[in-house]
Amino acid sequence: MAKKIVGVPYISASIAIASGIFGNALDPAILRASGIRNKNAIVGALGTVAHSIGTARSLDKGKQPIAYGGLAMCINGLMTAVIAPYIVNLVLSLSY
């Protein structure tokens, strides 16, 4: 995906790993501070932001929340792959 939008794959992979680590470390506290208590919502948010690291961290929450985390991760990946090239082209066309 990074090559398709004229990016650097190594930097893209590093950012994905960093977002997983930081999302895993910070998201549960931020979500609890926001008043979100639903296990499905918390694990879904972790799946979206922290990818498989956040979803795997939530294994103790039960099977249904893990399913929401995996589904959120898949939908996020698909939407990013479909929409990102158009957003990059729009931003590049506006910058010239």
N, C-alpha and C positions, 0 to 999 in steps of 0.2 A: 504494500500500500504506500509506503513512504517513497519508493522509487517512482510510483505512478504520479504522485503529486510533486515530484522533483524535490524530495526531501532526502535526508541522510538516514539510512536504516539503522545505523548504530546509535544515533541520537534518539530515534524513535523508540528503539528497544529499551534504552536507558530510562527514558521518561516513563514508559509503561511500567517498568520494574519499580521506579521510584514512586509512582502514583499508587502502586499496590502496597508498598511498604508504608508510606505515609498515611494512606487511606485506612489501612489496617490498624495503625497506631492511634490515629486521631478520630476517625469517624464514630466509633461507639460512644465516646465521651461527648462528642458534639451532638449526636442524635439524642442521647439521654438528656443533655442540657436543653435541647429544643423541646423536650416533653414527649418525644416519640418513644412509646413503650412496646408497641406491637412487634413481636419477633419476626414476623414475615416482612414487615416494612424495613426493619433494621438490616436483616440479611439481604433483602433486595437492594437496598442502598449500598451495602458493602459489595455485593456482586457487581453493581454498576461502576462503582468508584475504584474499589480495591481489587477487582478481578478475582482470580482464583485464590489468591492469598486470603482475601477477606472472606470469601465463601468457605474456604477450608477452616478458617479460624472459628467459624460458627457451627461446627459439627455437633456441638453439644446442645444446640437449640432444637434439634429434631429433624425429621425427614422433610416435612412440609416447608419449613423456612429455607432449608438447603435447596429445595426445588425452585423456590422463588429466586434465590440468589443465582443459581445456574441459569434460569430463564432470563433474568435481568442482564446477566453477563452476555448471553448469546444475542439478545435483542440489541444491546448497546454496541456489540461488535458489528452486527449486520448494518445497523443504522449508520455507524461511523464509516463503514466501507462504502455505503451507497451515497451518503451525503457529503462526506469530506472533500472529494474532488470538485464538486460544484462550489463549495464554500471557498476553497483555495483559489479556483479560477475567478470567482467574484472578487475576492480580496486583491488578487493580482491585477485584475482589470481596473479596479478603482485606484490602485497605487501608481499607475502609469499616467 
